[in-house]
Amino acid sequence: MNVFWKILEYIPKNKKWHDHPEIQKKRGYYLPLQERRYIPPDAQIHSSVTERIKATENSGAAKYLPVNLPPGKPQ
């Protein structure tokens, strides 16, 4: 993240512009501090995500586990 994006993290964002549909229903503003992108449950996940998860399971490297993957998707 460069300096420009860090500054934008502290500018209030309207909830109607949020990725998650449940948050869009609410009114008001929030600070998008390191906000994760919403991935809908029916989204297609690229095969490279699954490959990377499997590759890091058995290696000594840090595990790759994206926190925003929908439930039931490759893990």
C-alpha positions, 0 to 999 in steps of 0.5 A: 500500500503506498502513501496515497492509499494510506491517506484514503483509509482515513477518509470516511466512506458512505456505507452505500458504496460498500461491497457487502450487500448487508452493509449497503442497507445501513445508513451512515459512514465508516472508515475503510481501515484495511477493509477486505473485499466481499466475495459473494457465496456464488463467486467462482474462485480461481484455481490458483487460489486452491493451488496456493492454499495446498502448496503452503499447507505442506511447506515451511512457509506461512500458510495462505488462508484468505480470510474473505473466502466464502464458507464452503469454498476451497480451504 
